[in-house]
Amino acid sequence: MPAILIHGVPDTHHVWDGVRRRLTRTDVEAWDLPGFGTPRPDGFGSTKEEYVDWLVERLERVGEPVDLVGHDWGCILTLRVACLRPDLVRTWAGGDGPLDAGYEWHPLAKIWQDPVEGDRYMAELEPESFTHGLVGGFDVPADRAAEMIGRVDGTMKDSILRLYRSALTVGAEWAPELSRVAAPCLVFWGVRDPACPVGFADGLAAALRAPDPVRIDSNHWPLLERPAEVAAALEAHWDTAADLGG
């Protein structure tokens, strides 16, 4: 039963590198979503539904239920997979990705969702200033921030815009079906996350019938600030599921 790790925005599978180095198991894979460090299939429109369908197809090819983990948009998308195809998911874990009708998109997301302002933002994106924003506003380590923005190419920019524009009401659309998730769940969250406040972790854990969230002393990217803590929380979660016969 492998573990599959799914990134968010504006990330690639590399966001999980620090966590993966600290995991004791060797059957761990971190996938790139289409358009994020990897080409998009022909005709792929980068909507939230298409990303879910892509994940379902990839997971079906694994051939057995997996330990599914997501951060940011990876959290939201993997939750939807766990709702629609519980047969593909042995356990689920995720964080810093609210799926709640009461969540209001953060200011940058609102810019990306605007057809005029979003296109202008991406056209004028300046790597150095964006890197400074990640470091100053989100406490991303400077070297990791530079690596992150260095991977943001034209395909990723377009994918981000299309994804966010498909998701204006994702909380209202998808949150009511969280009760369909059958796998044991773990919610982890950075307590200093300004874009996705930690209060949403409690509501998500309650909707998933999960234990209290694991609160991590970090900003939006606990994977980068506190990878050892994330790894420890995941391994404890997987061990508990194994003890319960999952």
Residue, then its C-alpha position, 0 to 999 in steps of 0.5 A: m500500500p504505497a503513500i502518494l503525496i500531492h502538492g498545491v499551488p504554486d508547487t511541484h512534487h519537490v515541496w515534499d522533498g524534506v518530508r520524504r527524507r524523514l519518512t522511514r518507509t520507502d514506498v512513497e511517491a510524490w506526483d506532479l499535477p498536470g501543468f505543474g512541472t510536467p506537461r498537460p495532456d492534450g485537451f486538459g483544461s486544468t479545472k478542479e474536476e479534471y484534476v480529480d479525474w486525473l488523480v482517480e485514473r492514476l490511482e486506479r493504475v496503482g492497483e491497491p488502496v493508497d495512503l493519500v496525502g495532500h497539501d494546499w490544493g492537493c488537500i482539496l483535490t485528494l479530499r474529493v477523490a476520497c469522497l468519490r472513490p473511497d475504494l482507492v484510499r486506505t488512509w487520507a491526510g492533508g492540510d492548509g487547504p480549506l474545503d468549507a462553504g464559509y471560506e473566503w478566498h485569500p486576496l491573491a486567489k481573488i486576483w487570479q480568479d478575475p479574468v483581467e487582473g489575473d492575466r495581468y498579474m501572471a504576465e507581469l510576474e517578477p520572480e524576485s518580488f514574488t520570492h520576497g513575498l513568499v519569504g516575508g509573507f509566508d516564512v518560506p525559507a529563502d532557498r526553497a522560495a527561489e527554487m519554487i518560483g524558478r519552476v513557475d513557467g507559462t504552463m503553470k501560470d495558465s494552469i493556476l488561473r484555470l484551476y482557481r477560476s473553476a473553483l469560485t464556489v468549491g466549498a459550497e459544491w464539495a464540502p457537503e459530501l465530506s461525509r462520504v469519506a470512509a478512510p481514517c483521516l488526519v488533518f495537519w495545519g500551520v497555525r500561522d497560515p494567513a491564507c488558510p486560517v487554522g480555524f478551518a482545520d477544526g471544521l474539516a476534522a469534524a466533518l471527516r470524523a477525524p481526531d483533533p488536528v495536528r497544529i504545527d508552528s508554521n505558516h502556510w507551508p509546514l512541509l518546508e518549515r517543519p518537515a520532521e513534524v509533518a513526517a512524524a504525524l504522517e507515520a503515527h497516522w499510518d501506524t494507527a491505521a495499521d493497528l486498527g487493521g486498515 
